């Protein structure tokens, strides 16, 4: 690619040659024609350089267009840099809002759950522990339904999630997942970020979620009120670190394997054994 500095040097050289030609036309003609120099012949000889003049004019136009194109690219790159800076600033604010919203999430186990697991605390859980408590509650409801012979599919999981998790805590839990949805949607729909940049930002967001939190996000995405949250969950592979168990197994029937995998993983690998904080 020709740099602007190179174009400037060439332009100065062409102008210099043109000025030299203007002030020394006769001497150049005499040098070229030698002893047969006649002023009338010099005029004809000078006309022979019309092609040269056309070439210089064409080169000047080419350099002008090249300069405009390079300036356009420079302006475009500058606009992209400014956009990235503004986007990063907005993103950090959204990260802060997500953390703040998470810290306000509350959940308390039902009496049925506490009767089944009397050693569990009956306190109101807040923040990360609220998601873990909600995950355990939902897992308990699934096992209860399975015990009665009910077939658990994604529709049943969605109903259990709404009834025992979302319904009683919709004000804060719904607002939290709407904020997560809005952040991911903003990243996904951005026109200036590359796919790699979007993936990197998505990984940063995913890294802030606990395994029980993303599992519940998958349950949230099953419902109509979540709009296309499930598509964003797939796009950013949020379920990679989802907590395993009955909920995980049902989510596998709704979301494609890629939602549970890293971008460089060819096949889904499910680790053996459960998590240390699962209910057994």
C-alpha positions in Angstrom: 0.0 0.0 0.0 1.3 3.5 -0.9 1.7 5.6 2.2 0.6 9.3 2.3 4.2 10.4 2.8 5.3 8.6 -0.4 2.5 10.3 -2.3 3.6 13.7 -1.0 7.2 13.1 -2.1 6.1 12.0 -5.6 3.8 15.0 -5.9 6.7 17.4 -5.0 9.0 15.6 -7.5 6.4 15.9 -10.3 5.8 19.6 -9.6 9.5 20.3 -9.4 10.1 18.6 -12.8 7.2 20.6 -14.3 8.6 23.9 -13.0 12.1 23.0 -14.3 10.5 22.2 -17.7 8.6 25.5 -17.7 11.7 27.7 -17.1 14.2 25.7 -19.3 12.0 24.7 -22.3 14.3 26.2 -24.9 17.5 24.9 -23.4 16.0 21.4 -23.2 14.8 21.6 -26.8 18.3 22.8 -28.0 19.9 20.0 -26.0 17.6 17.4 -27.6 17.8 18.7 -31.3 21.4 19.8 -31.2 22.7 21.6 -34.3 19.4 21.3 -36.2 17.6 23.3 -33.6 15.1 25.7 -35.2 12.5 27.5 -33.0 9.7 26.3 -35.3 10.9 22.7 -34.9 11.0 23.2 -31.1 7.3 23.8 -31.1 6.6 20.5 -33.0 9.0 18.7 -30.8 7.3 20.1 -27.7 3.9 18.9 -29.0 5.3 15.4 -29.0 5.2 15.5 -25.2 1.4 15.7 -25.1 1.3 12.1 -24.1 3.6 12.9 -21.2 1.3 15.6 -20.0 -1.6 13.3 -20.2 0.4 10.7 -18.2 1.3 13.2 -15.5 -2.4 14.3 -15.3 -3.5 10.7 -15.0 -0.9 10.0 -12.3 -2.0 13.1 -10.4 -5.6 11.9 -10.5 -4.5 8.4 -9.4 -2.5 9.8 -6.5 -5.5 12.1 -5.5 -7.9 9.1 -5.5 -5.4 7.0 -3.5 -5.0 9.8 -1.0 -8.7 10.1 -0.6 -9.1 6.3 -0.1 -6.4 6.2 2.5 -7.9 9.1 4.3 -11.2 7.3 4.2 -9.6 4.2 5.7 -7.9 6.2 8.4 -11.2 7.9 9.3 -13.0 4.6 9.3 -10.3 3.1 11.6 -10.5 6.1 13.9 -14.3 5.7 14.1 -13.9 2.0 14.9 -11.4 2.8 17.7 -13.7 5.5 19.1 -16.6 3.1 18.9 -14.6 0.3 20.7 -13.7 2.8 23.5 -17.3 3.9 23.9 -18.5 0.2 23.8 -15.9 -0.9 26.4 -16.9 1.9 28.7 -20.6 1.0 28.3 -19.7 -2.7 28.8 -17.9 -2.1 32.1 -21.0 -0.2 33.3 -23.2 -3.2 32.3 -20.8 -5.6 34.1 -21.2 -3.5 37.2 -24.9 -3.5 36.8 -25.0 -7.3 36.4 -22.9 -7.7 39.6 -25.1 -5.3 41.5 -28.3 -7.0 40.3 -26.8 -10.4 41.2 -26.1 -9.2 44.7 -29.7 -8.4 45.2 -31.1 -11.8 44.2 -32.7 -13.6 47.1 -34.0 -17.1 47.5 -35.4 -19.2 50.4 -36.0 -22.9 50.3 -39.6 -24.2 50.4 -40.8 -26.1 53.5 -41.0 -29.3 51.4 -37.4 -29.0 50.5 -36.3 -28.3 54.1 -38.4 -31.3 55.3 -36.5 -33.5 52.8 -33.1 -32.0 53.7 -33.4 -30.9 57.3 -29.7 -30.1 57.5 -30.1 -27.3 55.0 -30.4 -23.8 56.3 -33.8 -22.1 56.2 -32.2 -18.7 55.9 -32.8 -16.4 52.9 -29.9 -16.8 50.5 -28.5 -13.8 48.7 -26.3 -13.4 45.6 -24.4 -16.3 44.3 -25.7 -18.6 47.1 -29.3 -17.7 46.1 -28.7 -19.2 42.6 -27.2 -22.3 44.2 -30.2 -22.6 46.5 -32.6 -22.1 43.6 -30.8 -24.7 41.6 -31.1 -27.2 44.4 -34.8 -26.4 44.9 -35.5 -27.0 41.2 -33.5 -30.2 41.2 -35.5 -31.4 44.2 -38.8 -30.7 42.3 -37.6 -32.6 39.3 -36.7 -35.7 41.4 -40.1 -35.4 43.1 -41.9 -35.3 39.8 -39.9 -38.3 38.5 -40.7 -40.2 41.7 -44.4 -39.9 40.9 -43.8 -41.2 37.4 -44.1 -37.9 35.5 -42.1 -37.6 32.3 -39.6 -34.7 32.6 -39.0 -33.0 29.3 -38.1 -29.4 28.5 -41.8 -28.3 28.8 -42.0 -29.8 32.3 -38.7 -28.2 33.3 -40.0 -24.9 32.1 -43.2 -25.2 34.1 -41.3 -26.3 37.3 -38.9 -23.4 36.8 -41.7 -20.9 36.6 -43.7 -22.4 39.5 -41.0 -22.9 42.1 -38.2 -20.4 41.0 -39.4 -17.6 38.8 -42.9 -16.9 40.1 -42.0 -16.0 43.7 -38.8 -14.0 42.7 -39.8 -12.6 39.3 -39.2 -9.0 40.3 -35.5 -9.3 40.9 -34.7 -12.6 39.0 -36.5 -11.5 35.9 -34.8 -8.1 36.0 -31.4 -9.8 36.4 -31.8 -12.1 33.4 -33.2 -9.2 31.3 -30.0 -7.3 32.1 -27.9 -10.3 31.0 -30.0 -10.7 27.9 -29.7 -7.0 27.0 -25.9 -7.1 27.5 -25.4 -10.2 25.3 -27.8 -8.9 22.7 -25.9 -5.6 22.5 -22.7 -7.5 21.9 -24.2 -9.8 19.3 -25.8 -7.1 17.3 -22.9 -4.7 17.3 -21.9 -3.8 13.7 -18.3 -2.8 14.2 -17.0 -5.7 16.5 -15.6 -8.7 14.8 -16.9 -12.2 15.7 -13.6 -12.9 17.5 -14.0 -9.7 19.6 -17.6 -10.7 20.4 -16.5 -14.2 21.4 -13.8 -12.8 23.7 -16.3 -10.4 25.4 -18.8 -13.3 25.7 -16.2 -15.3 27.4 -15.6 -12.5 29.9 -19.3 -12.5 30.8 -19.5 -16.2 31.0 -16.6 -16.3 33.4 -18.6 -14.2 35.9 -21.4 -16.8 36.2 -21.5 -19.8 38.6 -22.3 -23.3 37.3 -25.8 -23.2 39.0 -26.4 -19.7 37.6 -25.9 -20.6 34.0 -28.0 -23.8 34.4 -30.9 -21.6 35.6 -30.2 -19.2 32.7 -30.8 -22.2 30.4 -34.1 -22.9 32.2 -35.0 -19.2 31.8 -34.3 -19.4 28.1 -36.9 -22.2 27.7 -39.8 -19.8 28.3 -41.6 -17.5 25.9 -41.1 -14.4 28.1 -37.3 -14.8 27.6 -37.7 -14.0 23.9 -34.6 -15.2 22.0 -32.5 -15.5 25.1 -31.9 -19.2 24.2 -30.3 -18.1 20.9 -27.9 -15.9 22.8 -27.1 -18.7 25.2 -26.2 -20.8 22.2 -24.2 -18.0 20.5 -22.1 -17.3 23.5 -22.0 -21.0 24.8 -23.1 -20.0 28.2 -23.8 -23.6 29.3 -20.2 -24.7 29.0 -19.9 -24.6 32.8 -23.5 -25.5 33.6 -24.0 -27.5 36.8 -24.6 -31.2 35.9 -27.5 -33.3 37.1 -31.1 -33.7 36.1 -31.4 -30.1 35.0 -28.3 -30.4 32.8 -29.6 -33.6 31.2 -32.9 -32.0 30.2 -31.2 -28.9 28.9 -29.3 -31.2 26.6 -32.5 -32.1 24.9 -33.3 -28.4 24.0 -29.9 -26.8 23.3 -27.4 -28.0 20.8 -24.1 -29.5 22.0 -22.2 -26.4 21.0 -23.9 -24.4 23.8 -22.2 -26.8 26.3 -18.7 -26.7 24.6 -15.8 -24.4 24.3 -15.1 -23.2 20.8 -12.1 -25.5 20.3 -13.7 -28.6 21.7 -14.6 -31.1 18.9 -16.9 -33.2 21.1 -18.9 -32.8 24.2 -17.1 -34.3 27.2 -19.2 -34.9 30.3 -16.9 -35.3 33.4 -17.7 -38.3 35.6 -19.2 -37.9 39.0 -21.3 -35.1 40.4 -20.4 -31.7 41.9 -19.6 -31.5 45.6 -22.6 -29.3 46.3 -25.2 -31.4 44.6 -28.0 -32.9 46.6 -28.0 -36.7 46.7 
